[in-house]
Amino acid sequence: MENIKRIRRGDIYYTNIEDIGQAVGSEQSGSRPAVVIQNDVGNKYSPTTIVAFITTKPKKYLPTHVRLHTKMLFFSSTVMLEQIRTVSKDRLEKYIGTLNKAEMEKIDRAICVSLDIKET
């Protein structure tokens, strides 16, 4: 993990989750991009972080999906906020880039939908 810069919320990394075990149904596996959604205090002190996986495969739109149209990802992509997972920071391989504030606001709204968090 020494080759990874300080991990921050909104960063996108290629992740390697190939050896976690056999994926069942719609579970994500393999090497794929993911956006860090854990807060920066947790990212600073914990050996793990929380990510949401990104796919380039066209998906039926769900309110837990955020579409990204950014040059840092070579294809139109979808962040799947129903696919949230805690991973070791050692699984974060190549840094891709960081989402902007507007994109993270969409991510936050989709997290609230996914986890049924009501705004107060």
Biopython code that builds the backbone (N, CA, C, O; Angstrom):
import numpy as np
from Bio.PDB.StructureBuilder import StructureBuilder

atoms = [
    (1, "MET", "N", (0.821, -1.192, 0.000)),
    (1, "MET", "CA", (0.000, 0.000, 0.000)),
    (1, "MET", "C", (0.868, 1.259, 0.000)),
    (1, "MET", "O", (0.341, 2.366, -0.110)),
    (2, "GLU", "N", (2.151, 1.113, 0.118)),
    (2, "GLU", "CA", (3.030, 2.267, 0.168)),
    (2, "GLU", "C", (2.963, 3.115, -1.101)),
    (2, "GLU", "O", (3.238, 4.315, -1.057)),
    (3, "ASN", "N", (2.599, 2.501, -2.237)),
    (3, "ASN", "CA", (2.588, 3.239, -3.493)),
    (3, "ASN", "C", (1.286, 4.009, -3.707)),
    (3, "ASN", "O", (1.131, 4.666, -4.737)),
    (4, "ILE", "N", (0.365, 3.946, -2.779)),
    (4, "ILE", "CA", (-0.918, 4.634, -2.915)),
    (4, "ILE", "C", (-0.852, 5.964, -2.182)),
    (4, "ILE", "O", (-0.412, 6.040, -1.035)),
    (5, "LYS", "N", (-1.299, 7.013, -2.871)),
    (5, "LYS", "CA", (-1.346, 8.314, -2.217)),
    (5, "LYS", "C", (-2.405, 8.274, -1.121)),
    (5, "LYS", "O", (-3.113, 7.277, -0.977)),
    (6, "ARG", "N", (-2.513, 9.320, -0.373)),
    (6, "ARG", "CA", (-3.521, 9.384, 0.678)),
    (6, "ARG", "C", (-4.908, 9.210, 0.063)),
    (6, "ARG", "O", (-5.297, 9.953, -0.838)),
    (7, "ILE", "N", (-5.628, 8.248, 0.549)),
    (7, "ILE", "CA", (-6.949, 7.917, 0.006)),
    (7, "ILE", "C", (-7.967, 8.905, 0.544)),
    (7, "ILE", "O", (-8.017, 9.176, 1.744)),
    (8, "ARG", "N", (-8.776, 9.440, -0.356)),
    (8, "ARG", "CA", (-9.796, 10.421, 0.023)),
    (8, "ARG", "C", (-11.147, 10.020, -0.541)),
    (8, "ARG", "O", (-11.251, 9.322, -1.550)),
    (9, "ARG", "N", (-12.177, 10.488, 0.149)),
    (9, "ARG", "CA", (-13.547, 10.270, -0.313)),
    (9, "ARG", "C", (-13.694, 10.892, -1.701)),
    (9, "ARG", "O", (-13.278, 12.028, -1.931)),
    (10, "GLY", "N", (-14.290, 10.135, -2.620)),
    (10, "GLY", "CA", (-14.465, 10.610, -3.988)),
    (10, "GLY", "C", (-13.391, 10.140, -4.947)),
    (10, "GLY", "O", (-13.537, 10.292, -6.160)),
    (11, "ASP", "N", (-12.304, 9.566, -4.419)),
    (11, "ASP", "CA", (-11.257, 9.021, -5.285)),
    (11, "ASP", "C", (-11.764, 7.764, -5.986)),
    (11, "ASP", "O", (-12.547, 6.998, -5.423)),
    (12, "ILE", "N", (-11.312, 7.565, -7.209)),
    (12, "ILE", "CA", (-11.622, 6.348, -7.950)),
    (12, "ILE", "C", (-10.328, 5.562, -8.126)),
    (12, "ILE", "O", (-9.304, 6.108, -8.536)),
    (13, "TYR", "N", (-10.395, 4.270, -7.809)),
    (13, "TYR", "CA", (-9.266, 3.352, -7.962)),
    (13, "TYR", "C", (-9.737, 2.104, -8.691)),
    (13, "TYR", "O", (-10.904, 1.723, -8.602)),
    (14, "TYR", "N", (-8.813, 1.468, -9.415)),
    (14, "TYR", "CA", (-9.071, 0.101, -9.833)),
    (14, "TYR", "C", (-8.906, -0.756, -8.589)),
    (14, "TYR", "O", (-7.941, -0.597, -7.841)),
    (15, "THR", "N", (-9.848, -1.662, -8.371)),
    (15, "THR", "CA", (-9.794, -2.561, -7.223)),
    (15, "THR", "C", (-9.630, -3.983, -7.722)),
    (15, "THR", "O", (-10.082, -4.330, -8.813)),
    (16, "ASN", "N", (-8.983, -4.793, -6.916)),
    (16, "ASN", "CA", (-8.816, -6.200, -7.250)),
    (16, "ASN", "C", (-9.521, -7.026, -6.192)),
    (16, "ASN", "O", (-9.029, -7.170, -5.072)),
    (17, "ILE", "N", (-10.671, -7.565, -6.551)),
    (17, "ILE", "CA", (-11.425, -8.402, -5.609)),
    (17, "ILE", "C", (-11.609, -9.802, -6.177)),
    (17, "ILE", "O", (-12.589, -10.482, -5.874)),
    (18, "GLU", "N", (-10.656, -10.227, -7.005)),
    (18, "GLU", "CA", (-10.746, -11.531, -7.657)),
    (18, "GLU", "C", (-10.669, -12.686, -6.673)),
    (18, "GLU", "O", (-11.350, -13.693, -6.865)),
    (19, "ASP", "N", (-9.863, -12.573, -5.630)),
    (19, "ASP", "CA", (-9.631, -13.711, -4.742)),
    (19, "ASP", "C", (-10.517, -13.716, -3.503)),
    (19, "ASP", "O", (-10.247, -14.460, -2.560)),
    (20, "ILE", "N", (-11.566, -12.904, -3.488)),
    (20, "ILE", "CA", (-12.453, -12.874, -2.320)),
    (20, "ILE", "C", (-13.291, -14.143, -2.246)),
    (20, "ILE", "O", (-13.692, -14.556, -1.158)),
    (21, "GLY", "N", (-13.554, -14.751, -3.359)),
    (21, "GLY", "CA", (-14.372, -15.956, -3.393)),
    (21, "GLY", "C", (-15.309, -15.913, -4.577)),
    (21, "GLY", "O", (-15.318, -14.955, -5.350)),
    (22, "GLN", "N", (-16.083, -16.947, -4.707)),
    (22, "GLN", "CA", (-17.010, -17.064, -5.825)),
    (22, "GLN", "C", (-18.138, -16.053, -5.686)),
    (22, "GLN", "O", (-18.848, -16.041, -4.680)),
    (23, "ALA", "N", (-18.302, -15.207, -6.695)),
    (23, "ALA", "CA", (-19.414, -14.255, -6.700)),
    (23, "ALA", "C", (-20.708, -15.016, -6.970)),
    (23, "ALA", "O", (-20.738, -15.952, -7.770)),
    (24, "VAL", "N", (-21.762, -14.605, -6.298)),
    (24, "VAL", "CA", (-23.070, -15.229, -6.460)),
    (24, "VAL", "C", (-24.033, -14.181, -6.986)),
    (24, "VAL", "O", (-24.068, -13.058, -6.483)),
    (25, "GLY", "N", (-24.815, -14.543, -7.996)),
    (25, "GLY", "CA", (-25.818, -13.617, -8.526)),
    (25, "GLY", "C", (-25.187, -12.347, -9.051)),
    (25, "GLY", "O", (-24.310, -12.389, -9.913)),
    (26, "SER", "N", (-25.635, -11.212, -8.528)),
    (26, "SER", "CA", (-25.171, -9.899, -8.999)),
    (26, "SER", "C", (-24.002, -9.349, -8.199)),
    (26, "SER", "O", (-23.635, -8.187, -8.374)),
    (27, "GLU", "N", (-23.401, -10.162, -7.316)),
    (27, "GLU", "CA", (-22.246, -9.682, -6.562)),
    (27, "GLU", "C", (-21.113, -9.330, -7.517)),
    (27, "GLU", "O", (-20.908, -10.006, -8.525)),
    (28, "GLN", "N", (-20.386, -8.278, -7.198)),
    (28, "GLN", "CA", (-19.287, -7.814, -8.035)),
    (28, "GLN", "C", (-18.012, -8.579, -7.690)),
    (28, "GLN", "O", (-17.750, -8.889, -6.528)),
    (29, "SER", "N", (-17.231, -8.875, -8.720)),
    (29, "SER", "CA", (-15.948, -9.546, -8.506)),
    (29, "SER", "C", (-14.993, -9.124, -9.615)),
    (29, "SER", "O", (-15.376, -8.417, -10.547)),
    (30, "GLY", "N", (-13.758, -9.563, -9.500)),
    (30, "GLY", "CA", (-12.768, -9.253, -10.524)),
    (30, "GLY", "C", (-12.071, -7.938, -10.267)),
    (30, "GLY", "O", (-12.123, -7.387, -9.167)),
    (31, "SER", "N", (-11.424, -7.450, -11.291)),
    (31, "SER", "CA", (-10.734, -6.168, -11.222)),
    (31, "SER", "C", (-11.637, -5.127, -11.862)),
    (31, "SER", "O", (-12.010, -5.252, -13.028)),
    (32, "ARG", "N", (-11.985, -4.107, -11.102)),
    (32, "ARG", "CA", (-12.931, -3.101, -11.598)),
    (32, "ARG", "C", (-12.738, -1.793, -10.864)),
    (32, "ARG", "O", (-12.208, -1.775, -9.753)),
    (33, "PRO", "N", (-13.165, -0.691, -11.476)),
    (33, "PRO", "CA", (-13.065, 0.590, -10.782)),
    (33, "PRO", "C", (-14.105, 0.702, -9.674)),
    (33, "PRO", "O", (-15.182, 0.108, -9.740)),
    (34, "ALA", "N", (-13.753, 1.474, -8.662)),
    (34, "ALA", "CA", (-14.667, 1.735, -7.551)),
    (34, "ALA", "C", (-14.377, 3.130, -7.012)),
    (34, "ALA", "O", (-13.246, 3.614, -7.070)),
    (35, "VAL", "N", (-15.418, 3.765, -6.489)),
    (35, "VAL", "CA", (-15.261, 5.092, -5.894)),
    (35, "VAL", "C", (-15.257, 4.940, -4.372)),
    (35, "VAL", "O", (-16.076, 4.211, -3.813)),
    (36, "VAL", "N", (-14.339, 5.626, -3.713)),
    (36, "VAL", "CA", (-14.249, 5.605, -2.252)),
    (36, "VAL", "C", (-15.380, 6.465, -1.698)),
    (36, "VAL", "O", (-15.505, 7.638, -2.052)),
    (37, "ILE", "N", (-16.211, 5.873, -0.820)),
    (37, "ILE", "CA", (-17.322, 6.619, -0.224)),
    (37, "ILE", "C", (-17.170, 6.781, 1.285)),
    (37, "ILE", "O", (-17.977, 7.464, 1.915)),
    (38, "GLN", "N", (-16.148, 6.162, 1.871)),
    (38, "GLN", "CA", (-15.905, 6.320, 3.307)),
    (38, "GLN", "C", (-15.410, 7.735, 3.601)),
    (38, "GLN", "O", (-14.772, 8.365, 2.757)),
    (39, "ASN", "N", (-15.708, 8.230, 4.803)),
    (39, "ASN", "CA", (-15.261, 9.576, 5.193)),
    (39, "ASN", "C", (-13.740, 9.617, 5.338)),
    (39, "ASN", "O", (-13.096, 8.583, 5.513)),
    (40, "ASP", "N", (-13.179, 10.816, 5.263)),
    (40, "ASP", "CA", (-11.724, 10.967, 5.248)),
    (40, "ASP", "C", (-11.061, 10.661, 6.586)),
    (40, "ASP", "O", (-9.879, 10.319, 6.609)),
    (41, "VAL", "N", (-11.784, 10.772, 7.702)),
    (41, "VAL", "CA", (-11.202, 10.377, 8.992)),
    (41, "VAL", "C", (-10.982, 8.868, 8.994)),
    (41, "VAL", "O", (-9.911, 8.389, 9.366)),
    (42, "GLY", "N", (-12.007, 8.122, 8.573)),
    (42, "GLY", "CA", (-11.860, 6.671, 8.458)),
    (42, "GLY", "C", (-10.774, 6.294, 7.470)),
    (42, "GLY", "O", (-10.011, 5.356, 7.703)),
    (43, "ASN", "N", (-10.705, 7.026, 6.368)),
    (43, "ASN", "CA", (-9.681, 6.736, 5.360)),
    (43, "ASN", "C", (-8.275, 6.975, 5.892)),
    (43, "ASN", "O", (-7.333, 6.302, 5.475)),
    (44, "LYS", "N", (-8.126, 7.922, 6.805)),
    (44, "LYS", "CA", (-6.804, 8.226, 7.354)),
    (44, "LYS", "C", (-6.339, 7.151, 8.338)),
    (44, "LYS", "O", (-5.163, 6.787, 8.342)),
    (45, "TYR", "N", (-7.246, 6.643, 9.166)),
    (45, "TYR", "CA", (-6.832, 5.789, 10.277)),
    (45, "TYR", "C", (-7.128, 4.302, 10.103)),
    (45, "TYR", "O", (-6.496, 3.477, 10.763)),
    (46, "SER", "N", (-8.051, 3.944, 9.250)),
    (46, "SER", "CA", (-8.448, 2.542, 9.122)),
    (46, "SER", "C", (-7.634, 1.826, 8.044)),
    (46, "SER", "O", (-7.251, 2.441, 7.049)),
    (47, "PRO", "N", (-7.369, 0.535, 8.233)),
    (47, "PRO", "CA", (-6.699, -0.236, 7.177)),
    (47, "PRO", "C", (-7.657, -0.622, 6.046)),
    (47, "PRO", "O", (-7.242, -1.174, 5.027)),
    (48, "THR", "N", (-8.938, -0.323, 6.242)),
    (48, "THR", "CA", (-9.941, -0.610, 5.224)),
    (48, "THR", "C", (-10.604, 0.686, 4.782)),
    (48, "THR", "O", (-10.451, 1.728, 5.419)),
    (49, "THR", "N", (-11.340, 0.604, 3.685)),
    (49, "THR", "CA", (-12.162, 1.718, 3.241)),
    (49, "THR", "C", (-13.450, 1.156, 2.663)),
    (49, "THR", "O", (-13.561, -0.047, 2.423)),
    (50, "ILE", "N", (-14.407, 2.020, 2.445)),
    (50, "ILE", "CA", (-15.693, 1.606, 1.881)),
    (50, "ILE", "C", (-15.774, 2.151, 0.467)),
    (50, "ILE", "O", (-15.521, 3.332, 0.227)),
    (51, "VAL", "N", (-16.133, 1.269, -0.475)),
    (51, "VAL", "CA", (-16.208, 1.657, -1.883)),
    (51, "VAL", "C", (-17.561, 1.276, -2.466)),
    (51, "VAL", "O", (-18.275, 0.426, -1.935)),
    (52, "ALA", "N", (-17.890, 1.929, -3.574)),
    (52, "ALA", "CA", (-19.034, 1.545, -4.404)),
    (52, "ALA", "C", (-18.470, 1.224, -5.778)),
    (52, "ALA", "O", (-17.665, 1.979, -6.323)),
    (53, "PHE", "N", (-18.894, 0.113, -6.325)),
    (53, "PHE", "CA", (-18.338, -0.350, -7.587)),
    (53, "PHE", "C", (-18.930, 0.385, -8.781)),
    (53, "PHE", "O", (-20.064, 0.862, -8.750)),
    (54, "ILE", "N", (-18.122, 0.457, -9.833)),
    (54, "ILE", "CA", (-18.475, 1.153, -11.070)),
    (54, "ILE", "C", (-18.499, 0.127, -12.194)),
    (54, "ILE", "O", (-17.638, -0.750, -12.268)),
    (55, "THR", "N", (-19.492, 0.245, -13.065)),
    (55, "THR", "CA", (-19.581, -0.634, -14.223)),
    (55, "THR", "C", (-19.685, 0.183, -15.501)),
    (55, "THR", "O", (-20.198, 1.302, -15.500)),
    (56, "THR", "N", (-19.193, -0.391, -16.586)),
    (56, "THR", "CA", (-19.365, 0.232, -17.901)),
    (56, "THR", "C", (-20.481, -0.451, -18.678)),
    (56, "THR", "O", (-20.873, 0.012, -19.749)),
    (57, "LYS", "N", (-20.990, -1.551, -18.138)),
    (57, "LYS", "CA", (-22.076, -2.257, -18.818)),
    (57, "LYS", "C", (-23.362, -1.460, -18.663)),
    (57, "LYS", "O", (-23.674, -0.985, -17.572)),
    (58, "PRO", "N", (-24.105, -1.314, -19.749)),
    (58, "PRO", "CA", (-25.383, -0.590, -19.637)),
    (58, "PRO", "C", (-26.284, -1.275, -18.618)),
    (58, "PRO", "O", (-26.459, -2.493, -18.642)),
    (59, "LYS", "N", (-26.845, -0.484, -17.735)),
    (59, "LYS", "CA", (-27.709, -1.006, -16.678)),
    (59, "LYS", "C", (-29.065, -0.334, -16.755)),
    (59, "LYS", "O", (-29.189, 0.824, -17.154)),
    (60, "LYS", "N", (-30.081, -1.093, -16.360)),
    (60, "LYS", "CA", (-31.395, -0.488, -16.177)),
    (60, "LYS", "C", (-31.246, 0.546, -15.065)),
    (60, "LYS", "O", (-30.695, 0.248, -14.005)),
    (61, "TYR", "N", (-31.733, 1.750, -15.307)),
    (61, "TYR", "CA", (-31.547, 2.810, -14.319)),
    (61, "TYR", "C", (-32.275, 2.471, -13.027)),
    (61, "TYR", "O", (-33.445, 2.089, -13.045)),
    (62, "LEU", "N", (-31.585, 2.610, -11.926)),
    (62, "LEU", "CA", (-32.148, 2.490, -10.582)),
    (62, "LEU", "C", (-31.848, 3.787, -9.845)),
    (62, "LEU", "O", (-30.883, 4.472, -10.184)),
    (63, "PRO", "N", (-32.651, 4.144, -8.844)),
    (63, "PRO", "CA", (-32.355, 5.368, -8.087)),
    (63, "PRO", "C", (-31.059, 5.276, -7.282)),
    (63, "PRO", "O", (-30.596, 6.278, -6.736)),
    (64, "THR", "N", (-30.475, 4.087, -7.206)),
    (64, "THR", "CA", (-29.184, 3.902, -6.535)),
    (64, "THR", "C", (-28.021, 3.987, -7.518)),
    (64, "THR", "O", (-26.876, 3.733, -7.144)),
    (65, "HIS", "N", (-28.299, 4.339, -8.756)),
    (65, "HIS", "CA", (-27.257, 4.465, -9.777)),
    (65, "HIS", "C", (-26.921, 5.927, -10.022)),
    (65, "HIS", "O", (-27.799, 6.789, -10.003)),
    (66, "VAL", "N", (-25.644, 6.195, -10.251)),
    (66, "VAL", "CA", (-25.188, 7.528, -10.654)),
    (66, "VAL", "C", (-24.371, 7.346, -11.924)),
    (66, "VAL", "O", (-23.357, 6.649, -11.929)),
    (67, "ARG", "N", (-24.819, 7.973, -12.984)),
    (67, "ARG", "CA", (-24.100, 7.890, -14.257)),
    (67, "ARG", "C", (-22.975, 8.923, -14.265)),
    (67, "ARG", "O", (-23.157, 10.074, -13.867)),
    (68, "LEU", "N", (-21.822, 8.482, -14.725)),
    (68, "LEU", "CA", (-20.654, 9.361, -14.815)),
    (68, "LEU", "C", (-20.267, 9.531, -16.275)),
    (68, "LEU", "O", (-20.159, 8.559, -17.022)),
    (69, "HIS", "N", (-20.063, 10.764, -16.663)),
    (69, "HIS", "CA", (-19.563, 11.082, -18.002)),
    (69, "HIS", "C", (-18.311, 11.933, -17.784)),
    (69, "HIS", "O", (-18.357, 13.163, -17.813)),
    (70, "THR", "N", (-17.205, 11.247, -17.568)),
    (70, "THR", "CA", (-15.969, 11.933, -17.237)),
    (70, "THR", "C", (-14.829, 11.366, -18.066)),
    (70, "THR", "O", (-14.822, 10.177, -18.384)),
    (71, "LYS", "N", (-13.878, 12.198, -18.413)),
    (71, "LYS", "CA", (-12.757, 11.766, -19.250)),
    (71, "LYS", "C", (-11.805, 10.823, -18.515)),
    (71, "LYS", "O", (-11.057, 10.083, -19.154)),
    (72, "MET", "N", (-11.824, 10.841, -17.173)),
    (72, "MET", "CA", (-10.898, 9.961, -16.455)),
    (72, "MET", "C", (-11.285, 8.489, -16.606)),
    (72, "MET", "O", (-10.435, 7.605, -16.497)),
    (73, "LEU", "N", (-12.577, 8.229, -16.858)),
    (73, "LEU", "CA", (-13.024, 6.876, -17.190)),
    (73, "LEU", "C", (-13.245, 6.870, -18.698)),
    (73, "LEU", "O", (-13.923, 7.751, -19.226)),
    (74, "PHE", "N", (-12.697, 5.914, -19.375)),
    (74, "PHE", "CA", (-12.702, 5.937, -20.837)),
    (74, "PHE", "C", (-14.082, 5.706, -21.443)),
    (74, "PHE", "O", (-14.309, 6.021, -22.611)),
    (75, "PHE", "N", (-14.998, 5.160, -20.659)),
    (75, "PHE", "CA", (-16.339, 4.866, -21.149)),
    (75, "PHE", "C", (-17.365, 5.485, -20.218)),
    (75, "PHE", "O", (-17.081, 5.746, -19.050)),
    (76, "SER", "N", (-18.562, 5.719, -20.743)),
    (76, "SER", "CA", (-19.674, 6.120, -19.891)),
    (76, "SER", "C", (-19.837, 5.037, -18.831)),
    (76, "SER", "O", (-19.844, 3.851, -19.161)),
    (77, "SER", "N", (-19.966, 5.416, -17.591)),
    (77, "SER", "CA", (-19.967, 4.442, -16.500)),
    (77, "SER", "C", (-21.073, 4.744, -15.508)),
    (77, "SER", "O", (-21.615, 5.848, -15.469)),
    (78, "THR", "N", (-21.397, 3.736, -14.706)),
    (78, "THR", "CA", (-22.431, 3.866, -13.688)),
    (78, "THR", "C", (-21.874, 3.425, -12.344)),
    (78, "THR", "O", (-21.347, 2.320, -12.214)),
    (79, "VAL", "N", (-21.995, 4.295, -11.344)),
    (79, "VAL", "CA", (-21.663, 3.917, -9.970)),
    (79, "VAL", "C", (-22.899, 3.236, -9.404)),
    (79, "VAL", "O", (-23.999, 3.787, -9.450)),
    (80, "MET", "N", (-22.712, 2.039, -8.871)),
    (80, "MET", "CA", (-23.829, 1.252, -8.343)),
    (80, "MET", "C", (-23.812, 1.338, -6.816)),
    (80, "MET", "O", (-23.065, 0.619, -6.153)),
    (81, "LEU", "N", (-24.645, 2.226, -6.269)),
    (81, "LEU", "CA", (-24.641, 2.423, -4.824)),
    (81, "LEU", "C", (-25.382, 1.320, -4.084)),
    (81, "LEU", "O", (-25.451, 1.344, -2.855)),
    (82, "GLU", "N", (-25.933, 0.359, -4.803)),
    (82, "GLU", "CA", (-26.444, -0.851, -4.164)),
    (82, "GLU", "C", (-25.331, -1.890, -4.047)),
    (82, "GLU", "O", (-25.538, -2.959, -3.473)),
    (83, "GLN", "N", (-24.148, -1.581, -4.589)),
    (83, "GLN", "CA", (-22.980, -2.464, -4.553)),
    (83, "GLN", "C", (-21.875, -1.803, -3.723)),
    (83, "GLN", "O", (-20.834, -1.408, -4.249)),
    (84, "ILE", "N", (-22.126, -1.692, -2.426)),
    (84, "ILE", "CA", (-21.196, -1.060, -1.482)),
    (84, "ILE", "C", (-20.455, -2.170, -0.740)),
    (84, "ILE", "O", (-21.050, -3.171, -0.344)),
    (85, "ARG", "N", (-19.148, -1.978, -0.560)),
    (85, "ARG", "CA", (-18.364, -3.021, 0.100)),
    (85, "ARG", "C", (-17.184, -2.419, 0.853)),
    (85, "ARG", "O", (-16.569, -1.453, 0.400)),
    (86, "THR", "N", (-16.880, -3.002, 2.002)),
    (86, "THR", "CA", (-15.664, -2.657, 2.734)),
    (86, "THR", "C", (-14.532, -3.511, 2.182)),
    (86, "THR", "O", (-14.660, -4.730, 2.068)),
    (87, "VAL", "N", (-13.420, -2.862, 1.839)),
    (87, "VAL", "CA", (-12.270, -3.580, 1.287)),
    (87, "VAL", "C", (-11.000, -3.105, 1.979)),
    (87, "VAL", "O", (-10.932, -1.982, 2.479)),
    (88, "SER", "N", (-10.010, -3.966, 2.000)),
    (88, "SER", "CA", (-8.685, -3.571, 2.468)),
    (88, "SER", "C", (-8.125, -2.520, 1.522)),
    (88, "SER", "O", (-8.338, -2.592, 0.311)),
    (89, "LYS", "N", (-7.415, -1.552, 2.067)),
    (89, "LYS", "CA", (-6.763, -0.559, 1.209)),
    (89, "LYS", "C", (-5.752, -1.218, 0.272)),
    (89, "LYS", "O", (-5.427, -0.664, -0.778)),
    (90, "ASP", "N", (-5.256, -2.394, 0.646)),
    (90, "ASP", "CA", (-4.320, -3.115, -0.213)),
    (90, "ASP", "C", (-4.973, -3.560, -1.519)),
    (90, "ASP", "O", (-4.271, -3.884, -2.477)),
    (91, "ARG", "N", (-6.294, -3.583, -1.572)),
    (91, "ARG", "CA", (-7.008, -3.963, -2.799)),
    (91, "ARG", "C", (-7.148, -2.791, -3.776)),
    (91, "ARG", "O", (-7.565, -2.981, -4.918)),
    (92, "LEU", "N", (-6.802, -1.591, -3.331)),
    (92, "LEU", "CA", (-6.849, -0.427, -4.215)),
    (92, "LEU", "C", (-5.556, -0.402, -5.015)),
    (92, "LEU", "O", (-4.471, -0.248, -4.453)),
    (93, "GLU", "N", (-5.674, -0.551, -6.308)),
    (93, "GLU", "CA", (-4.481, -0.664, -7.143)),
    (93, "GLU", "C", (-4.132, 0.661, -7.798)),
    (93, "GLU", "O", (-3.369, 1.436, -7.222)),
    (94, "LYS", "N", (-4.649, 0.942, -8.948)),
    (94, "LYS", "CA", (-4.265, 2.140, -9.694)),
    (94, "LYS", "C", (-5.248, 3.275, -9.430)),
    (94, "LYS", "O", (-6.459, 3.106, -9.577)),
    (95, "TYR", "N", (-4.715, 4.435, -9.038)),
    (95, "TYR", "CA", (-5.527, 5.639, -8.862)),
    (95, "TYR", "C", (-5.961, 6.135, -10.234)),
    (95, "TYR", "O", (-5.143, 6.251, -11.147)),
    (96, "ILE", "N", (-7.261, 6.429, -10.377)),
    (96, "ILE", "CA", (-7.802, 6.900, -11.654)),
    (96, "ILE", "C", (-8.062, 8.398, -11.625)),
    (96, "ILE", "O", (-7.749, 9.099, -12.587)),
    (97, "GLY", "N", (-8.629, 8.894, -10.537)),
    (97, "GLY", "CA", (-8.965, 10.309, -10.447)),
    (97, "GLY", "C", (-9.913, 10.546, -9.286)),
    (97, "GLY", "O", (-10.177, 9.641, -8.495)),
    (98, "THR", "N", (-10.421, 11.764, -9.186)),
    (98, "THR", "CA", (-11.316, 12.143, -8.097)),
    (98, "THR", "C", (-12.562, 12.798, -8.673)),
    (98, "THR", "O", (-12.479, 13.642, -9.565)),
    (99, "LEU", "N", (-13.724, 12.397, -8.148)),
    (99, "LEU", "CA", (-14.988, 12.986, -8.592)),
    (99, "LEU", "C", (-15.110, 14.414, -8.080)),
    (99, "LEU", "O", (-14.552, 14.758, -7.038)),
    (100, "ASN", "N", (-15.840, 15.241, -8.816)),
    (100, "ASN", "CA", (-16.039, 16.626, -8.392)),
    (100, "ASN", "C", (-17.205, 16.725, -7.404)),
    (100, "ASN", "O", (-17.889, 15.736, -7.141)),
    (101, "LYS", "N", (-17.422, 17.910, -6.867)),
    (101, "LYS", "CA", (-18.440, 18.127, -5.833)),
    (101, "LYS", "C", (-19.839, 17.762, -6.329)),
    (101, "LYS", "O", (-20.598, 17.121, -5.601)),
    (102, "ALA", "N", (-20.189, 18.156, -7.546)),
    (102, "ALA", "CA", (-21.524, 17.856, -8.083)),
    (102, "ALA", "C", (-21.735, 16.348, -8.220)),
    (102, "ALA", "O", (-22.815, 15.838, -7.920)),
    (103, "GLU", "N", (-20.703, 15.640, -8.671)),
    (103, "GLU", "CA", (-20.810, 14.182, -8.793)),
    (103, "GLU", "C", (-20.955, 13.534, -7.418)),
    (103, "GLU", "O", (-21.722, 12.584, -7.258)),
    (104, "MET", "N", (-20.221, 14.043, -6.424)),
    (104, "MET", "CA", (-20.319, 13.479, -5.075)),
    (104, "MET", "C", (-21.672, 13.777, -4.438)),
    (104, "MET", "O", (-22.159, 12.980, -3.636)),
    (105, "GLU", "N", (-22.281, 14.898, -4.774)),
    (105, "GLU", "CA", (-23.629, 15.173, -4.266)),
    (105, "GLU", "C", (-24.618, 14.149, -4.808)),
    (105, "GLU", "O", (-25.518, 13.719, -4.086)),
    (106, "LYS", "N", (-24.465, 13.755, -6.060)),
    (106, "LYS", "CA", (-25.318, 12.703, -6.633)),
    (106, "LYS", "C", (-25.062, 11.367, -5.939)),
    (106, "LYS", "O", (-25.995, 10.615, -5.657)),
    (107, "ILE", "N", (-23.786, 11.081, -5.667)),
    (107, "ILE", "CA", (-23.415, 9.861, -4.941)),
    (107, "ILE", "C", (-24.086, 9.858, -3.568)),
    (107, "ILE", "O", (-24.667, 8.851, -3.163)),
    (108, "ASP", "N", (-24.008, 10.984, -2.852)),
    (108, "ASP", "CA", (-24.604, 11.078, -1.517)),
    (108, "ASP", "C", (-26.108, 10.818, -1.553)),
    (108, "ASP", "O", (-26.637, 10.108, -0.698)),
    (109, "ARG", "N", (-26.795, 11.390, -2.539)),
    (109, "ARG", "CA", (-28.245, 11.165, -2.651)),
    (109, "ARG", "C", (-28.551, 9.691, -2.911)),
    (109, "ARG", "O", (-29.485, 9.133, -2.334)),
    (110, "ALA", "N", (-27.767, 9.071, -3.774)),
    (110, "ALA", "CA", (-27.991, 7.659, -4.083)),
    (110, "ALA", "C", (-27.681, 6.762, -2.884)),
    (110, "ALA", "O", (-28.342, 5.742, -2.693)),
    (111, "ILE", "N", (-26.684, 7.128, -2.074)),
    (111, "ILE", "CA", (-26.402, 6.375, -0.841)),
    (111, "ILE", "C", (-27.609, 6.453, 0.085)),
    (111, "ILE", "O", (-28.016, 5.445, 0.663)),
    (112, "CYS", "N", (-28.179, 7.637, 0.228)),
    (112, "CYS", "CA", (-29.361, 7.803, 1.086)),
    (112, "CYS", "C", (-30.512, 6.930, 0.605)),
    (112, "CYS", "O", (-31.222, 6.337, 1.417)),
    (113, "VAL", "N", (-30.700, 6.847, -0.699)),
    (113, "VAL", "CA", (-31.749, 5.980, -1.244)),
    (113, "VAL", "C", (-31.422, 4.522, -0.945)),
    (113, "VAL", "O", (-32.284, 3.775, -0.482)),
    (114, "SER", "N", (-30.195, 4.117, -1.203)),
    (114, "SER", "CA", (-29.793, 2.730, -1.023)),
    (114, "SER", "C", (-29.947, 2.267, 0.421)),
    (114, "SER", "O", (-30.382, 1.144, 0.673)),
    (115, "LEU", "N", (-29.591, 3.130, 1.363)),
    (115, "LEU", "CA", (-29.615, 2.758, 2.783)),
    (115, "LEU", "C", (-30.855, 3.261, 3.511)),
    (115, "LEU", "O", (-30.960, 3.124, 4.730)),
    (116, "ASP", "N", (-31.799, 3.846, 2.765)),
    (116, "ASP", "CA", (-33.047, 4.376, 3.321)),
    (116, "ASP", "C", (-32.779, 5.380, 4.440)),
    (116, "ASP", "O", (-33.402, 5.330, 5.501)),
    (117, "ILE", "N", (-31.845, 6.288, 4.183)),
    (117, "ILE", "CA", (-31.526, 7.352, 5.128)),
    (117, "ILE", "C", (-32.381, 8.557, 4.778)),
    (117, "ILE", "O", (-32.326, 9.063, 3.657)),
    (118, "LYS", "N", (-33.159, 9.009, 5.727)),
    (118, "LYS", "CA", (-34.043, 10.157, 5.514)),
    (118, "LYS", "C", (-33.315, 11.427, 5.906)),
    (118, "LYS", "O", (-32.651, 11.480, 6.942)),
    (119, "GLU", "N", (-33.443, 12.450, 5.072)),
    (119, "GLU", "CA", (-32.847, 13.741, 5.410)),
    (119, "GLU", "C", (-33.640, 14.376, 6.538)),
    (119, "GLU", "O", (-34.867, 14.279, 6.580)),
    (120, "THR", "N", (-32.925, 15.032, 7.460)),
    (120, "THR", "CA", (-33.613, 15.683, 8.587)),
    (120, "THR", "C", (-33.540, 17.177, 8.465)),
    (120, "THR", "O", (-34.062, 17.892, 9.321)),
]
sb = StructureBuilder()
sb.init_structure("model")
sb.init_model(0)
sb.init_chain("A")
sb.init_seg("    ")
for serial, (resi, resn, name, xyz) in enumerate(atoms, 1):
    if name == "N":
        sb.init_residue(resn, " ", resi, " ")
    sb.init_atom(name, np.array(xyz, "f"), 0.0, 1.0, " ", f" {name:<3s}", serial, name[0])
structure = sb.get_structure()
